[in-house]
Structures are given as C-alpha cells and as structure tokens.
Amino acid sequence: MRVRKFSPLQIPAKIVPNTVRFYREVFDLPTEFGINESRHLFFDQKAIVFNEDPDADPITVQVVVRDHRESVENHFINYEVKESKPATESDDGRHVIFYLDDIDGNHIEVIANK
C-alpha cells in the first residue's frame, strides 16, 4: 500500500510489538532499526510511536493511500484484514473510505482513490 498521509503519529497499544507488526505489514511502513525497532515505524521520515497502555481508550487513525479501491480490497484480503463496517464513498465522490479496527481496538479509516 502506498501511504500518502498518516495521522496521528502516537498510537496506544496493548502489546507494542504485535501492534507494530500489524501496522508494518498492513500499511507497508518501514521500521526504525536499532534500539526502538520494536516500538517505532516511520512515515515521511517521522516516527510513528506506539505507546504501551492497556487501559487507553481507542483512537481513530486516518491513513490516506494512493491506491485505488480494488487494490486496497485485494491487499486486505491478502493480509486477512477484516473491515469493521462497509466502505463508504466520500462526499466529493472521488474517494472510498474503508473502516478497520487494529488488534488493540483502535479505529482506522483508510481513504483510497475510487
């Protein structure tokens, strides 16, 4: 998946290495090698930090991708990622929004080209 925007850059996690793996694999984000390898991924040369907090309330993560609907759907099938609710179309009719939950219950909106 070709991520164009990713926010926020701080994400709560119950078991950080598992959450990092989920985001790295599903969104093809690069890892920060070295001491923080199991806690951080990168987007646009900025660290995405996963904070261990088993009691944190879920947040919404927004991921804008350059890919088109069919490509995103196939990517989710390949990684066995289930949508939490049916995809919708943006108000301008140019994008499709997919809704997922990560392994910690955080909500993810993936905005793709139609």
Secondary structure, 3 states (H helix, E strand, C coil): CCEEEEECCEEEECCHHHHHHHHHHHHCCCECCCCCCCCEEEECCEEEEEEECCCCCCCEEEEEEEEEHHHHHHHHHHCCCCEEEEEEECCCCCEEEEEEECCCCCEEEEEEEC
